[in-house]
Amino acid sequence: MEEYVITLRETNNPAVLKFEANQPLVEQGNYEYRNIDEATNSPLARQLFYLPFIKTVYISGNFVALERFDIVDWAEVKDSVAQQLVEYLNAGQPVVVEEAQKARVAVTVYAEITPNPAVMKFVANKKLVSEVFEFKNIDEARPSPLARKLFEFPFVREVFMDLNYVSVTKFEVVEWEEVNMQLREFIREYLAGGGKVVSPEAEHQARANGQTGPAHKDLDPTSRQISDILEEYVKPAVASDGGNIVFQSYEPESRTVHVVLQGACSGCPSSTYTLKNGIQTMLQNMLGDKVSEVVAVNG
């Protein structure tokens, strides 16, 4: 059997160093462990966590990426870590105890343009999430393996998920015509391979916390009316455009309604027009002089 050789690769994050092997370490999946308790299926990761400076262990394909605490610099310890990895691997010790490969499922994904030119909506033929999730950056996306993967595309700025679709906001460095097919196929392949969209813990936490706004039972009667109108008449329309609207607050003195816009609605050039000529007019027609203005905050 060919012996393992480790090559060190620096990353954009000075705290993270890749230890690249000359042959595959795992056959399927990507693995991330933030402490020894999470590493129940990886004897290698558990071994690495005995090093006091290891913060996070990533294992994928033919490499192990390690994030260190600030108590040391990589220059002081990288060679000894590499040697430890070589000895462990050449001893035939297991890296990750992987589950049997999940059967691929039939998934279709199609792309929809939205009123926001920076946002594309990718719709699947299956339910993806039971709650709304919005991630502004890769750090926020820890609960979502799919979102973390999407943020690895350099043009992805934000990710929004609801029911059976993912809305992706891009930076201006590319046009959708250049990357639309690539992103759609990536999402389809990810879902077909059985990849997780969000962790069960995140789904449970989202249900426990409810939406971005206050709990319905804690609202005054007028706020409840406004929230119910938004839920029944407005949310379905904005969801079809790849976004979401959440009631935030109502100020009776100024008769001002505050809402949060998410997904494709956040930062959309046409959202101000929709807000004033659609939502505001609807609330005024249904609630009379209780509402004078609707103000939006981008999620």
N, C-alpha and C positions, 0 to 999 in steps of 0.2 A: 504494500500500500504506500502511495506517495506521502512523504512527510509534509506536515504543514509548515508553511513559511508565512510570517506576518510582516506586512509593510505598513508603516505609519503614514496616515494622510491627515493633514490639517484641514479644518473646516472654517466656515465664516464666523463661527462662534469660538472664541479663544478658550472657552471652558470645555469644549467638546473635541475629542480626538478620535479619529477612526483607526481601528486596527483591522486591516484588510488581509484576508487569507487568500491563498493561492488555489483554493477549492471551496465549494459550497459548505456552509455551516448548517443551514436549515433549508428544507425543501419547499416550504410553503409559509406564507404569512410574514408579518413583521411584528416584532415583540418589543414592548417597552416596559421597563420595571423601574419604579421610583423608590423601592425599598425591598428589603429581603423578604418581607411577608408577601409581596406581590409576586415574587419569583418562585412560586411553588412548582411550576412546571419547567424550570430552567436550573439545573444543577450548576451550570457555568455562572449564571448571574448570581446565584446564592454565594458561590465561591468569591466572586468579585466584590460583593458587598462587605466581605470581611476586611477589605481595604478601607481604612477610615476616611479616605478622601473621595470615595466614589459616591456620587449623588444620584445618577441615573444610568441605567444600562439599556442600550438599544441593540437588538440583534435582528439582522435582515440579510438574506442572501449569503454573501461571502464575507460579511464584515460584522464587527462588534464596535459600536460607537459608545464612548464613555464620557459622561459629563462629570466633572470634578467639582468639589467644594473649593473655596478660595484658600484653604489652609496650605495648599502646595501649588507649585507651578508644574506643568507637564514636563518641562525640561528636567526636573528632579526625579521623576518617577516613571516616565514613559518606557524607558528601556527595560526596567524590571517588570513592568506590567506586560510588555510584549513577550518577554521570556517566560513569564508565568503562563500566558496564553498558549504559547508554543508547547510547553511541557504538558499542559492539561490536554490539549487537542491530540498530541502525538501519543498520549497514553490511552487514547480511545475512549475518553470520558464523554458522556452525552452533553450536548449543548442545550437543546430544548426537547422535551418529550412532547412531540407533536401529535395532535389528534389526527385521525384518519381524514383524508381529503374529503371535504363536503362535495356532494354532487352539485354540479352546476344547475342553476335554475334558468328557465326561460324568462328573460327580461327584455323589454323594449324601452327605449328612452328617446324622446323627441324634444327638439329645442323650440321654444316659443320666444319671439321678440316681446319686449315689454315697452310701456310708454317711456321708460328710462333707458336712453341709449347706452348707458354703461352697464346695464343689467340684462342677462339672458336667463330665461327660465327653462330648466331641464326637467321634463315631466316623465315619470316612470309609470308602468302599468301595474304597479303594486304599491301598497302603503309603505312609506319609509319611516315616518315618525308619528307619534300620537299627540305631540305637543309642538309648539313653535320654538325654534332655536335660531339664534342669530349670533354669528361669530365675526368680530371685527378684525381679528388677527389670529395668528397661529397659536399664541399663548392662550387665548380664550377658547381655542378649539380642542383643548385636552379631552373633553368628554366625547368627542366625535372623531373616530378614526377616519371617516370619509372626509370630513372638513380638513383635518390635518393633511391628508393626501392632496386635497385640492389646493391648499396654501403652498404646496411645494412647486406649483406652477408660478413662475415669477410675475405673471400678469394678473393673478387673482388677488383682489383687494379685500373683499368681504364675501361671506357665505351665509345664506339664509335658508332655512328648511321648514317645510310645513306639509303635513299629510303625505302627498305622493310626489312632491317636487323639491328641487333645489334651485334657488336663485343665486347666481354668481355675479358679483360686481367686479369689473375689471379696471385696471389702471389704463391710462390713455396711451400706453406704449404700443398697444396693438389694436387692430380692428377685429370685430367679431368674425368677419369673413375669414380671417387668418387662423383662428383658433377654435371656432365653433365646433367643427367636426371632431377635432382632437379631444376636446373636453367632453363632448357627448359620448364618444366611444369609450373614453376612460371611465366615465360614470357607469355606463352600461356593463363594461367588463368587470368593474368592481362589484356591482350588485349581483351579476351573474355568478361570480365566484364566491358568493356568500359573505362578502365583506360587511362588517358592522357599520351601521350609519351613525348611531349614538349608543353609548353604553346603557345597559339597563338601569344602572344607578342614576344616570343623568335623566332618563325618562321619569323615573320615580321622583326624583328631586323636583323636576319641572312640574309634575302633577301636584306635588305637595305645596310648592310655592305659588302655583297659579300663574296667571299672566303677569306682564310687567306692571300693570296698574294695581290699584287697591282691590281688596276682596269685595265682592258685590254686597255682602251682608253688612259691610261697614260703611256703605255709602248713604248719603241723605236721599230723600225721595226723588228730587230732581236729578241728581247724579245717577241714580238707578235707571231712571227713564232714558237719560242720554246714553248710558252704557248699553241698555237693551236695544235702543235704536241702532247704534253702531254695530252691535253683534248681528242683528237681524237683516239690516238693509245695506250696510256699508262693507262689512268684512267679506262677504262672498264676492263682491265686485273687485275689491283690491286684491283678494287672494287669486282671482283669475288673472291678474296682472303681475303675479309673482311677489306680492307684498302683504303687509299686514298693518292694521291700525288698532291701537289699544287706548282705551280711555285712561287719562291720567288724573285729571282733577277738574273741578268746577268752582268758579269764584262767583258766589251770588251777588256780591256788591257790584262787580263790573259786568256780570253776566257773561263771563268769558269761559269757554271750554278749552281745556288743554288736552291734546292727544299726542301719542307717540307713533311715528311712522317707521316701519321696518321694511327690510328687503328692498324690492324694486321701488317702493314708494319713498324710501329715504333718499333725499337729495335729487329726486326726480324733477326735471325742469317744469313738468306740467302739474306737479303736485299742488302748487299754490293755487292754480286755477281750479283744480278739482276741489280743493279745500274750501275756497270761497264760494264758488258757483255751484258746487254740488253738496258737500256735507253741511256747510254753514246754512245754505238755503233750506235744505231738508230739515235741519233741526229747528230753524226759525218757523217753518211752516207747521211743524208738528208740535212745537212747544211754545209758540207765540213769543211774547216779550221776555221769556225766561232766558233767551240766548241772544246776545248781541254780536259775538265774535267767536270764531274757532281759531286757535293758535296751535301750530304743530311743532313738535320737537323731533328731529331726526334721531332714530334709534341707534 
